[in-house]
Amino acid sequence: MKLKLPAENRIFYIIVFTTLIIAALLIFFYIIHRASNLLPANIKPVIALDEFGIPKDSLTRSEGEINKNETFSKLLYGLEVPANTVQRILSKTAEEMPSNQFKAGMKYISYYTKKEPVKLNYLVFTFDIKKSLIIELNDTVKVSVKIEKEEIVRRTVGLSIHGSLFATLDSLKINENLALELANNIYESQIDFHQLREGDTFKVIYDEININSKPYKIGTIYAAVVNHRNEDYYAFHFVQDNTDEYYDLQANLLRSGFLKAPLSFVRISSHFTYHRMHPILGYSRPHLGTDYAAPAGTPVMSIGDGTVIAASRNGEAGNFIRIKHNSVYQTQYNHLSRYAKGIKKGAAVKKKQIIGYVGMTGLATGPHLDYRLWKNGKLINPLKEKFPSGIPLDKKYKQTFLEQKDKLEKELNSIKIGNSI
């Protein structure tokens, strides 16, 4: 059925109808325009950002690695950063990127515009999984540092060594830094970790610090017991006068005046013996020291405080250092490639101080350290020597320590070998 309009009003209705259609279209296009370009001030368009907060859809991301002998400025020029901008970057990053932090192998990420002319907009350097340096290169140079949040997870571990220590840790997916902390900081005077053998066991209660669910470092080690050669070595963490220390079951300080070994955890290649076939001379003779196989240049530490009584070259020993620690102990370090700065006859040294570096001077078939220990003028096997224990805990703290120790000891004893939680 057709709608009949009075002839005299037909023009009027056509004009009104046309006006409404045009108005509707204008409103529709206005809404579309506002939605795409003129969003209200309190509504912002969603922009996809990467882990560093940098827009990832509008930029091209490229990853690189610092080359050997490459400097910061050389890298920037290679990325086609203008000379005046390079100077501003070097100035603004001097504190966060000192020359000793800029090393070969360090990772970086560059972000370039997709539209012509292509230019560098951002540069990110990752120091480790925790810290990143972000440089923004737009109208001005802006520098910021991103620090990832740490997550502390309390863990317990019980393991028995099968093969090597590190292979055992790897099989249980345990951070190898746990063993290094135990060896170099807690049991440094009680156990030579080079001597750990098949069947020795560990039980440890500790904090693992994670970043983005990935292991970052070892936190506080609360308690540990290492069974080595069928003997238990306990260690309990306790804070005395704002100082973190470790004590045994009887509240004796584990840290003594001497290290058990002069190198961080490395392999022993030859033991103290009165009968050894010499690898060069070809006949049997005493070897009254301990050889540590290590790459040339590995730092060698003094096992305790003392005075250097010799630092020179000797035929078979090569470059060597001899230290008098007290009226009882002296040590000697042979086949060094070179001496540390300031090491000479008469120099005072401290426990853990680097005195030289592994080499193969003198009579040696490869780089290693020949370490020797005298006790009351007689050469002895350093691996069997039990150095004097440390100072007992202050009496005013003993009851608190014992209560804390009893709880941790029960928890240690409840840990099953082969478990990692």
Summary of the structure (lengths in Angstrom):
residues: 421
radius of gyration: 34.3
end to end distance: 83.2
largest distance: 133.1
contacts: 1183
relative contact order: 0.10
helix: 21%
strand: 38%
